[in-house]
């Protein structure tokens, strides 16, 4: 279990090194787009901001969908590891002696 935790930490560091965005950072970007959308501006500025907001929305949807896939895969992997561990315990009799 310790190696898995260490590997997760290493992966987190790699993500940080690549300057990839986290879900919390995405939330900040979306909050900023909402703030901009509620700010008074001319019709021309509004059109430009709407284009940018739609671009951000599309990317955010892809980001969230990818994150959901990763979470589902991690959950499935955890269940498989748990099931595999249970099978091994059953094979060795949960450490019990006859």
C-alpha positions as CSV (number, residue, x, y, z in Angstrom):
1,X,0.0,0.0,0.0
2,X,2.9,2.4,0.8
3,X,4.3,2.0,-2.7
4,X,0.9,2.9,-4.2
5,X,0.8,6.1,-2.0
6,X,4.3,7.0,-3.0
7,X,3.5,6.5,-6.7
8,X,0.4,8.7,-6.3
9,X,2.6,11.5,-4.8
10,X,5.1,11.2,-7.6
11,X,2.2,11.4,-10.2
12,X,0.9,14.5,-8.4
13,X,4.3,16.1,-8.7
14,X,4.6,15.3,-12.4
15,X,1.2,17.0,-12.9
16,X,2.4,20.1,-11.1
17,X,5.6,20.1,-13.2
18,X,3.6,20.1,-16.4
19,X,1.5,23.0,-15.2
20,X,-1.7,21.1,-15.7
21,X,-4.9,22.4,-14.1
22,X,-6.6,20.9,-11.1
23,X,-10.4,20.8,-10.7
24,X,-10.0,23.5,-8.0
25,X,-8.1,25.7,-10.5
26,X,-10.8,25.1,-13.1
27,X,-13.4,26.2,-10.6
28,X,-11.5,29.5,-10.1
29,X,-11.4,30.0,-13.9
30,X,-15.2,29.3,-14.2
31,X,-15.9,31.7,-11.3
32,X,-13.9,34.4,-13.1
33,X,-15.9,33.8,-16.3
34,X,-19.1,34.2,-14.3
35,X,-17.8,37.4,-12.8
36,X,-17.0,38.7,-16.2
37,X,-20.4,37.6,-17.6
38,X,-22.2,39.6,-14.9
39,X,-20.1,42.7,-15.4
40,X,-21.7,45.6,-17.4
41,X,-20.1,46.1,-20.8
42,X,-20.9,47.1,-24.3
43,X,-22.6,44.8,-26.8
44,X,-19.4,44.4,-28.7
45,X,-17.4,43.5,-25.6
46,X,-20.2,41.1,-24.5
47,X,-20.0,39.3,-27.9
48,X,-16.2,38.8,-27.4
49,X,-16.6,37.6,-23.9
50,X,-19.4,35.2,-24.9
51,X,-17.1,33.6,-27.4
52,X,-14.3,33.2,-24.8
53,X,-16.8,31.9,-22.2
54,X,-18.1,29.3,-24.7
55,X,-14.6,28.2,-25.4
56,X,-13.9,27.9,-21.6
57,X,-17.2,26.0,-21.1
58,X,-16.3,23.5,-23.8
59,X,-12.9,22.9,-22.4
60,X,-14.3,22.6,-18.9
61,X,-16.7,20.0,-20.0
62,X,-13.9,17.9,-21.5
63,X,-11.8,18.4,-18.4
64,X,-14.6,17.3,-16.1
65,X,-15.5,14.3,-18.3
66,X,-11.8,13.2,-18.4
67,X,-11.6,13.6,-14.6
68,X,-14.7,11.5,-14.2
69,X,-13.2,8.8,-16.3
70,X,-10.0,8.8,-14.2
71,X,-12.0,8.7,-11.0
72,X,-14.1,5.8,-12.2
73,X,-10.9,3.9,-13.3
74,X,-9.3,4.5,-10.0
75,X,-12.4,3.3,-8.2
76,X,-12.6,0.2,-10.3
77,X,-8.9,-0.5,-9.8
78,X,-9.3,-0.1,-6.0
79,X,-12.2,-2.6,-6.1
80,X,-10.1,-5.1,-8.2
81,X,-7.2,-4.8,-5.8
82,X,-9.6,-5.3,-2.9
83,X,-11.2,-8.3,-4.6
84,X,-7.8,-9.8,-5.5
85,X,-6.7,-9.3,-1.8
86,X,-9.8,-11.1,-0.7
87,X,-9.2,-14.0,-3.0
88,X,-5.7,-14.3,-1.7
89,X,-6.9,-14.2,1.9
90,X,-9.4,-17.0,1.0
91,X,-6.7,-19.1,-0.6
92,X,-4.5,-18.9,2.5
93,X,-7.4,-19.2,4.9
94,X,-7.2,-15.7,6.2
95,X,-4.1,-16.6,8.1
96,X,-6.0,-19.3,10.2
97,X,-4.4,-22.6,10.8
98,X,-6.4,-25.9,10.9
